[in-house]
Amino acid sequence: MEVYVLMELKKSNAKHFCDILDRGRANDYNFVVMTLVGPSFDNLRKTASTEKSKQKFSLGCALSIAIKCVDAIEELHGIGYLHR
């Protein structure tokens, strides 16, 4: 199901999702090869922190992250899928 959704997102030129490079089945395992999306939020938070900020994102940064998440959800809804 995830592969199908990501393929549909690629057809719609969605910019907030990774691309599928390959997919298949080997023995009893299904696999998906996709593009990297970057460092985790936890790594970014730890890297950008200072003694004063105590490993927290600034309000502006947190709001930017939230807006990008909402944009991604809108793209998902735009192709007819709802998230859980």
N, CA, C and O atoms as CSV, one atom per row, in Angstrom:
chain,resi,resn,atom,element,x,y,z
A,1,MET,N,N,0.818,-1.189,0.000
A,1,MET,CA,C,0.000,0.000,0.000
A,1,MET,C,C,0.871,1.266,0.000
A,1,MET,O,O,0.586,2.213,-0.733
A,2,GLU,N,N,1.934,1.283,0.823
A,2,GLU,CA,C,2.796,2.460,0.896
A,2,GLU,C,C,3.448,2.747,-0.451
A,2,GLU,O,O,3.561,3.904,-0.858
A,3,VAL,N,N,3.876,1.693,-1.141
A,3,VAL,CA,C,4.510,1.862,-2.445
A,3,VAL,C,C,3.523,2.483,-3.421
A,3,VAL,O,O,3.881,3.399,-4.162
A,4,TYR,N,N,2.296,2.002,-3.431
A,4,TYR,CA,C,1.282,2.534,-4.336
A,4,TYR,C,C,1.030,4.014,-4.056
A,4,TYR,O,O,0.951,4.820,-4.983
A,5,VAL,N,N,0.904,4.367,-2.785
A,5,VAL,CA,C,0.656,5.767,-2.413
A,5,VAL,C,C,1.830,6.641,-2.844
A,5,VAL,O,O,1.620,7.714,-3.409
A,6,LEU,N,N,3.066,6.199,-2.586
A,6,LEU,CA,C,4.233,6.984,-2.991
A,6,LEU,C,C,4.327,7.116,-4.511
A,6,LEU,O,O,4.763,8.153,-5.012
A,7,MET,N,N,3.927,6.091,-5.241
A,7,MET,CA,C,3.927,6.170,-6.702
A,7,MET,C,C,2.888,7.176,-7.190
A,7,MET,O,O,3.144,7.928,-8.131
A,8,GLU,N,N,1.721,7.193,-6.554
A,8,GLU,CA,C,0.684,8.166,-6.904
A,8,GLU,C,C,1.143,9.589,-6.587
A,8,GLU,O,O,0.874,10.519,-7.347
A,9,LEU,N,N,1.832,9.750,-5.468
A,9,LEU,CA,C,2.354,11.068,-5.105
A,9,LEU,C,C,3.383,11.542,-6.126
A,9,LEU,O,O,3.426,12.725,-6.463
A,10,LYS,N,N,4.207,10.629,-6.616
A,10,LYS,CA,C,5.202,11.000,-7.627
A,10,LYS,C,C,4.519,11.456,-8.914
A,10,LYS,O,O,4.954,12.424,-9.538
A,11,LYS,N,N,3.448,10.761,-9.313
A,11,LYS,CA,C,2.701,11.149,-10.518
A,11,LYS,C,C,2.126,12.552,-10.390
A,11,LYS,O,O,2.012,13.280,-11.376
A,12,SER,N,N,1.762,12.925,-9.163
A,12,SER,CA,C,1.164,14.245,-8.941
A,12,SER,C,C,2.220,15.321,-8.658
A,12,SER,O,O,1.881,16.451,-8.305
A,13,ASN,N,N,3.499,14.962,-8.815
A,13,ASN,CA,C,4.618,15.890,-8.580
A,13,ASN,C,C,4.645,16.444,-7.161
A,13,ASN,O,O,4.971,17.613,-6.953
A,14,ALA,N,N,4.307,15.615,-6.195
A,14,ALA,CA,C,4.354,16.021,-4.786
A,14,ALA,C,C,5.801,16.295,-4.399
A,14,ALA,O,O,6.696,15.524,-4.745
A,15,LYS,N,N,6.030,17.389,-3.682
A,15,LYS,CA,C,7.405,17.748,-3.340
A,15,LYS,C,C,7.770,17.444,-1.895
A,15,LYS,O,O,8.917,17.657,-1.501
A,16,HIS,N,N,6.837,16.958,-1.099
A,16,HIS,CA,C,7.110,16.710,0.316
A,16,HIS,C,C,7.309,15.229,0.641
A,16,HIS,O,O,7.279,14.845,1.810
A,17,PHE,N,N,7.511,14.402,-0.373
A,17,PHE,CA,C,7.660,12.962,-0.158
A,17,PHE,C,C,8.874,12.449,-0.919
A,17,PHE,O,O,9.276,13.027,-1.929
A,18,CYS,N,N,9.454,11.355,-0.426
A,18,CYS,CA,C,10.613,10.769,-1.090
A,18,CYS,C,C,10.179,10.038,-2.362
A,18,CYS,O,O,9.005,9.715,-2.540
A,19,ASP,N,N,11.144,9.788,-3.233
A,19,ASP,CA,C,10.891,9.057,-4.477
A,19,ASP,C,C,11.250,7.591,-4.296
A,19,ASP,O,O,12.197,7.256,-3.584
A,20,ILE,N,N,10.491,6.726,-4.941
A,20,ILE,CA,C,10.804,5.298,-4.943
A,20,ILE,C,C,11.786,5.034,-6.078
A,20,ILE,O,O,11.515,5.363,-7.233
A,21,LEU,N,N,12.923,4.442,-5.742
A,21,LEU,CA,C,13.927,4.106,-6.744
A,21,LEU,C,C,13.751,2.684,-7.251
A,21,LEU,O,O,14.008,2.400,-8.421
A,22,ASP,N,N,13.313,1.792,-6.371
A,22,ASP,CA,C,13.110,0.394,-6.748
A,22,ASP,C,C,12.204,-0.257,-5.716
A,22,ASP,O,O,12.062,0.231,-4.594
A,23,ARG,N,N,11.604,-1.351,-6.108
A,23,ARG,CA,C,10.785,-2.134,-5.181
A,23,ARG,C,C,10.784,-3.567,-5.678
A,23,ARG,O,O,11.043,-3.830,-6.852
A,24,GLY,N,N,10.492,-4.488,-4.775
A,24,GLY,CA,C,10.467,-5.875,-5.197
A,24,GLY,C,C,10.244,-6.826,-4.047
A,24,GLY,O,O,9.873,-6.437,-2.940
A,25,ARG,N,N,10.483,-8.082,-4.349
A,25,ARG,CA,C,10.303,-9.140,-3.361
A,25,ARG,C,C,11.487,-10.090,-3.484
A,25,ARG,O,O,11.868,-10.489,-4.584
A,26,ALA,N,N,12.064,-10.445,-2.340
A,26,ALA,CA,C,13.163,-11.408,-2.293
A,26,ALA,C,C,12.840,-12.413,-1.200
A,26,ALA,O,O,12.730,-12.059,-0.026
A,27,ASN,N,N,12.691,-13.656,-1.595
A,27,ASN,CA,C,12.292,-14.716,-0.666
A,27,ASN,C,C,10.986,-14.331,0.019
A,27,ASN,O,O,9.972,-14.148,-0.654
A,28,ASP,N,N,10.991,-14.206,1.326
A,28,ASP,CA,C,9.772,-13.863,2.063
A,28,ASP,C,C,9.681,-12.379,2.399
A,28,ASP,O,O,8.856,-11.985,3.223
A,29,TYR,N,N,10.521,-11.547,1.771
A,29,TYR,CA,C,10.584,-10.131,2.137
A,29,TYR,C,C,10.201,-9.234,0.968
A,29,TYR,O,O,10.637,-9.450,-0.162
A,30,ASN,N,N,9.394,-8.241,1.247
A,30,ASN,CA,C,9.145,-7.161,0.299
A,30,ASN,C,C,10.118,-6.041,0.640
A,30,ASN,O,O,10.426,-5.824,1.812
A,31,PHE,N,N,10.605,-5.326,-0.375
A,31,PHE,CA,C,11.521,-4.230,-0.086
A,31,PHE,C,C,11.189,-3.016,-0.937
A,31,PHE,O,O,10.588,-3.119,-2.006
A,32,VAL,N,N,11.600,-1.862,-0.425
A,32,VAL,CA,C,11.450,-0.587,-1.116
A,32,VAL,C,C,12.771,0.161,-0.981
A,32,VAL,O,O,13.322,0.266,0.115
A,33,VAL,N,N,13.275,0.678,-2.093
A,33,VAL,CA,C,14.458,1.534,-2.076
A,33,VAL,C,C,13.974,2.934,-2.422
A,33,VAL,O,O,13.370,3.153,-3.472
A,34,MET,N,N,14.250,3.889,-1.521
A,34,MET,CA,C,13.777,5.252,-1.751
A,34,MET,C,C,14.874,6.259,-1.472
A,34,MET,O,O,15.893,5.941,-0.859
A,35,THR,N,N,14.650,7.472,-1.928
A,35,THR,CA,C,15.624,8.535,-1.712
A,35,THR,C,C,15.719,8.871,-0.232
A,35,THR,O,O,14.780,8.656,0.535
A,36,LEU,N,N,16.873,9.402,0.151
A,36,LEU,CA,C,17.062,9.840,1.530
A,36,LEU,C,C,16.269,11.116,1.771
A,36,LEU,O,O,16.075,11.923,0.861
A,37,VAL,N,N,15.819,11.284,2.988
A,37,VAL,CA,C,15.044,12.477,3.319
A,37,VAL,C,C,15.823,13.446,4.192
A,37,VAL,O,O,15.363,14.566,4.415
A,38,GLY,N,N,16.977,13.056,4.690
A,38,GLY,CA,C,17.799,13.941,5.501
A,38,GLY,C,C,17.880,13.489,6.935
A,38,GLY,O,O,17.373,12.424,7.291
A,39,PRO,N,N,18.521,14.301,7.767
A,39,PRO,CA,C,18.683,13.928,9.178
A,39,PRO,C,C,17.350,13.955,9.924
A,39,PRO,O,O,16.401,14.617,9.502
A,40,SER,N,N,17.295,13.241,11.018
A,40,SER,CA,C,16.073,13.212,11.828
A,40,SER,C,C,15.906,14.530,12.570
A,40,SER,O,O,16.870,15.274,12.751
A,41,PHE,N,N,14.688,14.815,12.997
A,41,PHE,CA,C,14.441,16.018,13.795
A,41,PHE,C,C,15.269,15.991,15.072
A,41,PHE,O,O,15.753,17.028,15.527
A,42,ASP,N,N,15.430,14.811,15.647
A,42,ASP,CA,C,16.203,14.702,16.882
A,42,ASP,C,C,17.657,15.109,16.651
A,42,ASP,O,O,18.232,15.840,17.457
A,43,ASN,N,N,18.251,14.640,15.553
A,43,ASN,CA,C,19.631,15.031,15.241
A,43,ASN,C,C,19.739,16.527,14.970
A,43,ASN,O,O,20.684,17.175,15.418
A,44,LEU,N,N,18.778,17.073,14.240
A,44,LEU,CA,C,18.791,18.511,13.974
A,44,LEU,C,C,18.670,19.312,15.264
A,44,LEU,O,O,19.358,20.314,15.453
A,45,ARG,N,N,17.805,18.867,16.128
A,45,ARG,CA,C,17.586,19.558,17.404
A,45,ARG,C,C,18.863,19.556,18.237
A,45,ARG,O,O,19.242,20.580,18.806
A,46,LYS,N,N,19.519,18.410,18.306
A,46,LYS,CA,C,20.748,18.306,19.093
A,46,LYS,C,C,21.883,19.117,18.478
A,46,LYS,O,O,22.673,19.723,19.201
A,47,THR,N,N,21.970,19.135,17.156
A,47,THR,CA,C,23.032,19.854,16.466
A,47,THR,C,C,22.861,21.364,16.597
A,47,THR,O,O,23.838,22.087,16.791
A,48,ALA,N,N,21.636,21.835,16.493
A,48,ALA,CA,C,21.369,23.272,16.500
A,48,ALA,C,C,21.268,23.855,17.900
A,48,ALA,O,O,21.167,25.073,18.054
A,49,SER,N,N,21.294,23.019,18.909
A,49,SER,CA,C,21.070,23.518,20.265
A,49,SER,C,C,22.303,24.227,20.809
A,49,SER,O,O,23.438,23.956,20.419
A,50,THR,N,N,22.033,25.122,21.703
A,50,THR,CA,C,23.092,25.785,22.463
A,50,THR,C,C,22.782,25.562,23.931
A,50,THR,O,O,21.722,25.038,24.275
A,51,GLU,N,N,23.684,25.949,24.777
A,51,GLU,CA,C,23.455,25.786,26.222
A,51,GLU,C,C,22.190,26.525,26.639
A,51,GLU,O,O,21.432,26.055,27.487
A,52,LYS,N,N,21.975,27.685,26.032
A,52,LYS,CA,C,20.822,28.510,26.394
A,52,LYS,C,C,19.501,27.881,25.938
A,52,LYS,O,O,18.509,27.926,26.665
A,53,SER,N,N,19.488,27.297,24.743
A,53,SER,CA,C,18.232,26.772,24.195
A,53,SER,C,C,17.852,25.418,24.770
A,53,SER,O,O,16.708,24.989,24.622
A,54,LYS,N,N,18.785,24.736,25.424
A,54,LYS,CA,C,18.528,23.440,26.064
A,54,LYS,C,C,17.885,22.434,25.104
A,54,LYS,O,O,16.915,21.756,25.444
A,55,GLN,N,N,18.445,22.360,23.914
A,55,GLN,CA,C,18.028,21.390,22.898
A,55,GLN,C,C,16.553,21.507,22.531
A,55,GLN,O,O,15.844,20.503,22.478
A,56,LYS,N,N,16.102,22.700,22.284
A,56,LYS,CA,C,14.738,22.935,21.808
A,56,LYS,C,C,14.811,23.728,20.513
A,56,LYS,O,O,15.721,24.533,20.315
A,57,PHE,N,N,13.836,23.492,19.628
A,57,PHE,CA,C,13.719,24.328,18.446
A,57,PHE,C,C,13.137,25.669,18.865
A,57,PHE,O,O,12.369,25.752,19.824
A,58,SER,N,N,13.505,26.705,18.146
A,58,SER,CA,C,12.889,28.007,18.400
A,58,SER,C,C,11.430,27.941,17.955
A,58,SER,O,O,11.037,27.033,17.223
A,59,LEU,N,N,10.642,28.899,18.398
A,59,LEU,CA,C,9.230,28.935,18.005
A,59,LEU,C,C,9.101,29.043,16.491
A,59,LEU,O,O,8.281,28.354,15.884
A,60,GLY,N,N,9.903,29.902,15.884
A,60,GLY,CA,C,9.845,30.063,14.433
A,60,GLY,C,C,10.186,28.786,13.690
A,60,GLY,O,O,9.541,28.448,12.697
A,61,CYS,N,N,11.202,28.072,14.169
A,61,CYS,CA,C,11.603,26.810,13.546
A,61,CYS,C,C,10.500,25.762,13.703
A,61,CYS,O,O,10.174,25.050,12.753
A,62,ALA,N,N,9.931,25.671,14.902
A,62,ALA,CA,C,8.857,24.706,15.149
A,62,ALA,C,C,7.643,25.003,14.274
A,62,ALA,O,O,7.002,24.083,13.767
A,63,LEU,N,N,7.326,26.278,14.096
A,63,LEU,CA,C,6.196,26.646,13.238
A,63,LEU,C,C,6.485,26.320,11.778
A,63,LEU,O,O,5.585,25.893,11.056
A,64,SER,N,N,7.719,26.514,11.332
A,64,SER,CA,C,8.092,26.155,9.959
A,64,SER,C,C,7.956,24.657,9.721
A,64,SER,O,O,7.474,24.230,8.672
A,65,ILE,N,N,8.381,23.862,10.695
A,65,ILE,CA,C,8.239,22.404,10.602
A,65,ILE,C,C,6.763,22.029,10.524
A,65,ILE,O,O,6.373,21.192,9.710
A,66,ALA,N,N,5.947,22.647,11.370
A,66,ALA,CA,C,4.509,22.352,11.386
A,66,ALA,C,C,3.861,22.696,10.049
A,66,ALA,O,O,3.025,21.940,9.555
A,67,ILE,N,N,4.235,23.819,9.466
A,67,ILE,CA,C,3.669,24.224,8.177
A,67,ILE,C,C,4.040,23.223,7.091
A,67,ILE,O,O,3.195,22.861,6.273
A,68,LYS,N,N,5.292,22.768,7.070
A,68,LYS,CA,C,5.716,21.768,6.077
A,68,LYS,C,C,4.955,20.452,6.256
A,68,LYS,O,O,4.605,19.798,5.274
A,69,CYS,N,N,4.699,20.068,7.503
A,69,CYS,CA,C,3.928,18.843,7.766
A,69,CYS,C,C,2.504,18.978,7.244
A,69,CYS,O,O,1.972,18.048,6.637
A,70,VAL,N,N,1.888,20.130,7.477
A,70,VAL,CA,C,0.530,20.369,6.976
A,70,VAL,C,C,0.529,20.381,5.450
A,70,VAL,O,O,-0.395,19.848,4.835
A,71,ASP,N,N,1.546,20.977,4.828
A,71,ASP,CA,C,1.653,20.963,3.367
A,71,ASP,C,C,1.717,19.530,2.840
A,71,ASP,O,O,1.067,19.206,1.846
A,72,ALA,N,N,2.493,18.673,3.498
A,72,ALA,CA,C,2.609,17.272,3.078
A,72,ALA,C,C,1.275,16.549,3.229
A,72,ALA,O,O,0.888,15.772,2.356
A,73,ILE,N,N,0.574,16.795,4.322
A,73,ILE,CA,C,-0.736,16.165,4.534
A,73,ILE,C,C,-1.718,16.632,3.467
A,73,ILE,O,O,-2.525,15.839,2.982
A,74,GLU,N,N,-1.661,17.907,3.095
A,74,GLU,CA,C,-2.536,18.412,2.032
A,74,GLU,C,C,-2.240,17.729,0.702
A,74,GLU,O,O,-3.162,17.430,-0.057
A,75,GLU,N,N,-0.958,17.476,0.408
A,75,GLU,CA,C,-0.617,16.753,-0.820
A,75,GLU,C,C,-1.189,15.339,-0.788
A,75,GLU,O,O,-1.705,14.850,-1.793
A,76,LEU,N,N,-1.097,14.695,0.350
A,76,LEU,CA,C,-1.639,13.344,0.503
A,76,LEU,C,C,-3.152,13.351,0.312
A,76,LEU,O,O,-3.696,12.492,-0.381
A,77,HIS,N,N,-3.826,14.308,0.918
A,77,HIS,CA,C,-5.275,14.427,0.758
A,77,HIS,C,C,-5.631,14.759,-0.693
A,77,HIS,O,O,-6.666,14.324,-1.199
A,78,GLY,N,N,-4.764,15.535,-1.359
A,78,GLY,CA,C,-5.020,15.946,-2.735
A,78,GLY,C,C,-5.089,14.796,-3.723
A,78,GLY,O,O,-5.717,14.927,-4.774
A,79,ILE,N,N,-4.459,13.674,-3.411
A,79,ILE,CA,C,-4.543,12.508,-4.303
A,79,ILE,C,C,-5.569,11.496,-3.803
A,79,ILE,O,O,-5.670,10.389,-4.331
A,80,GLY,N,N,-6.333,11.888,-2.773
A,80,GLY,CA,C,-7.449,11.051,-2.338
A,80,GLY,C,C,-7.193,10.149,-1.154
A,80,GLY,O,O,-7.978,9.234,-0.906
A,81,TYR,N,N,-6.123,10.373,-0.414
A,81,TYR,CA,C,-5.826,9.531,0.748
A,81,TYR,C,C,-5.927,10.327,2.034
A,81,TYR,O,O,-5.614,11.516,2.077
A,82,LEU,N,N,-6.366,9.654,3.066
A,82,LEU,CA,C,-6.397,10.230,4.403
A,82,LEU,C,C,-5.331,9.543,5.231
A,82,LEU,O,O,-5.064,8.357,5.043
A,83,HIS,N,N,-4.725,10.274,6.142
A,83,HIS,CA,C,-3.716,9.701,7.033
A,83,HIS,C,C,-4.381,9.273,8.326
A,83,HIS,O,O,-5.514,9.659,8.613
A,84,ARG,N,N,-3.677,8.483,9.095
A,84,ARG,CA,C,-4.210,8.101,10.411
A,84,ARG,C,C,-3.539,8.897,11.481
A,84,ARG,O,O,-3.846,8.726,12.661
